[in-house]
Amino acid sequence: MKEITALEFKKLKDTNSDFQLIDVREEHELEICEIGGIHIPMGEVMDNLDKISKTKQVVIHCRSGARSGAICQALEAQGYTNVYNLKGGIIAYADDVDDTITKY
């Protein structure tokens, strides 16, 4: 499984790179904090493969990186070669990039 750190992800955002961000957390977690992207809850990802790019870099995130890591592995098993887990999830992003994000 490929991973991207919070700082590497920030560089992607800052350089306006062409990538897709997918948040696999649950709806109630979005109310606490978010960093953008398409929201597809973990349990619904496999039913929404048509929404996930196979051509551009896809960064998948959750709270800590565990759920998004599992989704990356599941997508790789479906033939995706362009998916990256946000290592440490939104917690790492809050720690390393944006300390205004609420951690939970």
C-alpha positions as CSV (number, residue, x, y, z in Angstrom):
1,M,0.0,0.0,0.0
2,K,1.3,3.4,-0.9
3,E,1.1,6.2,1.6
4,I,1.5,10.0,1.6
5,T,2.4,12.0,4.6
6,A,0.4,15.1,5.7
7,L,3.2,17.4,4.6
8,E,3.4,15.7,1.2
9,F,-0.4,16.0,0.9
10,K,-0.1,19.7,1.8
11,K,2.4,20.2,-1.1
12,L,-0.1,18.5,-3.5
13,K,-2.8,21.0,-2.4
14,D,-0.5,24.0,-2.5
15,T,0.7,23.2,-6.0
16,N,-2.8,22.7,-7.3
17,S,-1.9,19.2,-8.5
18,D,-4.6,17.2,-10.2
19,F,-5.6,14.7,-7.6
20,Q,-8.8,13.3,-5.9
21,L,-9.3,13.4,-2.2
22,I,-11.7,10.9,-0.6
23,D,-12.9,11.0,3.0
24,V,-14.1,7.6,4.2
25,R,-15.2,8.7,7.6
26,E,-18.8,8.5,8.8
27,E,-21.2,11.4,8.4
28,H,-21.1,12.5,12.0
29,E,-17.3,12.8,11.8
30,L,-17.6,15.4,9.1
31,E,-19.4,17.7,11.6
32,I,-16.3,17.7,13.8
33,C,-13.8,18.6,11.1
34,E,-13.0,18.1,7.5
35,I,-10.3,18.9,4.9
36,G,-12.4,18.7,1.8
37,G,-12.8,16.0,-0.8
38,I,-15.5,13.6,-1.7
39,H,-17.3,11.9,1.1
40,I,-17.8,8.2,0.6
41,P,-18.3,6.4,4.0
42,M,-16.1,3.3,4.3
43,G,-19.0,0.9,4.0
44,E,-20.2,2.5,0.8
45,V,-16.9,2.6,-1.1
46,M,-17.2,-0.6,-3.0
47,D,-20.7,0.5,-4.3
48,N,-19.2,3.8,-5.5
49,L,-16.2,2.7,-7.5
50,D,-17.5,4.8,-10.4
51,K,-16.7,7.9,-8.4
52,I,-13.1,7.0,-7.8
53,S,-10.6,8.0,-10.5
54,K,-8.4,5.3,-12.0
55,T,-6.2,7.9,-13.8
56,K,-5.2,10.6,-11.4
57,Q,-3.7,10.3,-7.9
58,V,-6.3,9.4,-5.3
59,V,-5.6,10.3,-1.7
60,I,-7.9,8.5,0.8
61,H,-8.2,9.6,4.4
62,C,-10.0,8.9,7.6
63,R,-9.4,9.9,11.3
64,S,-6.1,8.0,11.9
65,G,-5.3,6.2,8.6
66,A,-6.5,2.8,9.6
67,R,-9.8,2.7,7.7
68,S,-8.4,4.5,4.7
69,G,-5.5,2.0,4.7
70,A,-8.0,-0.8,4.5
71,I,-9.9,0.9,1.7
72,C,-6.6,1.5,-0.2
73,Q,-5.9,-2.3,0.0
74,A,-9.4,-3.1,-1.1
75,L,-9.1,-0.8,-4.1
76,E,-5.7,-2.2,-5.0
77,A,-7.3,-5.6,-5.0
78,Q,-9.8,-4.2,-7.5
79,G,-7.0,-3.1,-9.8
80,Y,-6.4,0.5,-8.7
81,T,-2.7,1.4,-8.8
82,N,-3.1,5.1,-8.1
83,V,-4.4,5.2,-4.5
84,Y,-2.5,6.6,-1.5
85,N,-3.4,6.4,2.2
86,L,-3.0,9.7,4.1
87,K,-0.6,8.3,6.7
88,G,-1.9,9.2,10.2
89,G,-5.2,10.5,8.7
90,I,-6.7,13.8,9.7
91,I,-5.0,13.6,13.1
92,A,-1.6,13.8,11.4
93,Y,-2.8,16.6,9.1
94,A,-3.9,18.6,12.2
95,D,-0.6,17.9,14.0
96,D,1.7,18.6,11.0
97,V,-0.1,21.1,8.8
98,D,-3.2,22.8,10.3
99,D,-3.5,23.1,14.1
100,T,-6.9,24.8,13.8
101,I,-8.5,21.4,12.9
102,T,-10.3,19.8,15.8
103,K,-8.9,16.4,16.7
104,Y,-11.1,13.8,18.2
